[in-house]
């Protein structure tokens, strides 16, 4: 489907049409039940936080059978929903078969901006909670030192930790690592 002939605000896509469209598109879109949602550009602070988190995860998970991905790799949340998490980790061998789409994340990080904050903490998290392999969902704010780490408990309830000080550490015991907020917010 050529981009110039489609009104993406009106069109309903199948998952296959979405994937084909996305391969040709100049901008990224998330996919939700046939509808496309353009992904807005980011700020340098947003980019720094995402890069820092990806680096921390990649370094700490080296040699542990896990891979860290950033915002250009699609995550299939369910058969009718695809997103581009800012940073996510997959440790499931089934995710080595497809180089463009992952399906079994253990951890997802979304960097919050004024335009994405509500969506990331509501609609996206509601959908992410249904991914059986997901153990951690972390939301990190760009405008102030504020992070939330949602941890899946054995009974499938979610426990949340709130972090508002650069000296605090987000513990990720199931991955045998942690993220120091000062490292996540580092600017140089």
Buried (B, 14 or more C-beta within 10 A) or exposed (E): BEEEEBEBEEBEBEBEBBBEBBEEBEEBBBBBEEBBBEBEEBEEBBBBBBBBBBBBBBEBBEEEEBBBBBBEBBBBBEEBBBBBBBBBBBBBEEBEEEEEBBBBBBBBBBBBBEEBBEBBBEEBBEBBBEBEBBBBBBBBBBEEBBBBBBBBEEEEEEEEEEBEEEEBEBEBEEBEBBBBBBBBBBEE
